[in-house]
Amino acid sequence: MEYACGRKSDSAPIHELFQLTLNQNELAFIYLGFAGIILKVNDRVLAFDVGKECLHQDEIEALEHLDVQFYSHTHSMSHSFLLEALRLPALPRMP
């Protein structure tokens, strides 16, 4: 499946991201198109502006966990933005 951002569905990069061992002061990321990014810093995984426009269900299921999920902007409710966000894995409570 191809997305509005022109990227094809592929969960392999997400699996690779979770397998990476990063040294101090290193990071890795996957650019999903538009404003969407999944970022790994140490053992933390952060998602920025992840929505249905650039993340397919099999890719969502490949996310082992998310520590933080950010949205820098909103869309009209016709995008079902919040409903798509709720498909992502539940975030653990921070102490």
N, C-alpha and C positions, 0 to 999 in steps of 0.2 A: 504494500500500500504506500502511495506517495502522499505526503502532507502538503498543506497549503504553503509551507515554507520551502518546499522542493526537496526535502529529505525523505529517503525511504525508511520504512520501519526496519529496525535492526537492533535486537537486544544484546548482541555480542559486545559492543563497546561498553555497555553498562556492566555486564559481567566482568569484563577486563578491569574496569575502574575499581570494582570492589576487591579484586585480587591484588591490586597494586600495593606494594609496601613503600611508603614514602618516608624519606629522611626528614629531619627537622628542617624547617624553612622551605619545604617543597610542597607543591600542590599539583593536582591534575584536574582537568575538567573536560566535559563534553558539551559542545555547543549544539543546541537543538534547533536553532533557527529562531528568527524573530528575537525575542528577549530571553528565551529559555536557555538555562545553563544548569548543569549538575556539576558541583564542585566537591572535590575531596581534599581535605587538609588534615594531615595526620590520620586518625581513624574516624574523623567526623565527615559526614556527607550533607551538603547543603543544596537545596534546589531553589533556583531563582526563576520566577515567572514560567513555571511549568504548567502547561495546559493542553487541551485536546488538539490544538493546532500542530503540535510537534512531538507528542508522546502518545504512542499507541498502547493498548491494553497489555500486550506481551512485554513491552518495555517497562510499564508500571510494575508488572509482576516480577520483573528481574531486579527491581530495587530491593535489596536486602533490608535496608533501613534508611530512614532520613532523620537526621538530627534536627534540622531546621528547614522550614519552608518559607520563602519570602515571596511577596507579590509587590512589585514596585508601582503598579498601576492597575486600573480596573478596566473592565469592558462592560458593555451593556449586558443586561441579564439574558438577552437572546443568545449569548455565547455559552450559557449554562456554566459559567466559570466556576462558581462555588461547587456545583455538582461534580465537575471534573476533578476539582481539588480533593473532594472527599473520596475519590477512588484511590488516591495515593495511600501508602501504608500509614497507619496511625503513628503519631509522633510520641516518643516516650516523654514522660514528665521530667523536667530538669530539677535537680535538687536545689 
